[in-house]
Amino acid sequence: MDNLYYHYTSMESCYNIITSRQIWMTDYRFLNDKNELKQAIKLFVSLCDKSHQEALDNAFKWHEFMYYHCVFSFSSSPQILSQWRAYATDGEGVALGFNPQFLEYANLIVVPCVYENQEPYINKIIQKHKKFIENIYEADKRIGALNEFMDWIEKHYENFSALIYDLIPLKSPAFMEEQELRAIKSVKRDIIKRRVRGNLLIPYIAPKFLPDEDSSFINAAIPHIWIGPRSNDLNIVTLTGLGFFVQKYNCGYV
């Protein structure tokens, strides 16, 4: 099926997603590619006017102190073996095909990753946010007290979020095969949830992509499920019995 966003995951997570109608979005600093937004911000600041760079560094530092930027990853294709190996329990899991329209319920912004021509992309972002960049510089010069500067940052939350949403798609060209799209949501630190994995406490949010009263539409929200090349075929029986259209990715990987 075309125009779906595919999320590679384990069979356990698949079941949790379809029964809870929630997705778990993790703070980007706790992902495998945790440094990418930092590198994107660093590149962005370095390409801005030198007189503005210190103010931008300060603003990003305090904005990140107050807000978490949570990410949920998709791919434009369900047939990428490296994704099956890395994210779907070595081919035993699934690729859930999400209908993008249902993600709007969770107020998610989904953006394709940018792998190439990153400096020209950043320069366009600078032009797009030119007025706000100037506002940050002027606020940094004008406001002396830290608490007042942080209040100013919080007041301009939407502007900072728009800038983060434009920067977070940058990803190393080494991962181009993944064809990744990222769902992004920035939230205040006081509403973040936390879960434990191993010895690590991980910040996350769990937005619903389908309201409880519309739970019968789950098959429209996820109209296509692929099971992995190493998955037990009986999973097709169970998922089909739940009303899903299911296929197996038979690529010869055993």
MOZIPE-V44390 format. One record per run of one state. SS is the DSSP state (h for helix, s for strand, l for the rest). FROM is the first residue (numbers start at 1). TO is the last residue. If there is no record, write none. Layout:
[[SS,FROM,TO] [SS,FROM,TO]]
This chain:
[[l,1,3] [s,4,9] [l,10,10] [h,11,20] [l,21,21] [s,22,22] [l,23,24] [s,25,27] [h,28,30] [l,31,35] [h,36,47] [l,48,49] [h,50,66] [s,67,75] [l,76,80] [h,81,87] [l,88,88] [h,89,91] [l,92,93] [s,94,99] [h,100,106] [l,107,108] [s,109,112] [l,113,113] [s,114,114] [l,115,117] [h,118,128] [l,129,129] [h,130,142] [l,143,145] [h,146,155] [l,156,156] [h,157,167] [l,168,169] [s,170,170] [l,171,172] [h,173,178] [l,179,179] [s,180,188] [h,189,191] [l,192,192] [s,193,197] [l,198,199] [s,200,205] [l,206,207] [s,208,208] [l,209,211] [h,212,221] [l,222,223] [s,224,227] [l,228,233] [h,234,241] [l,242,245] [s,246,248] [l,249,254]]
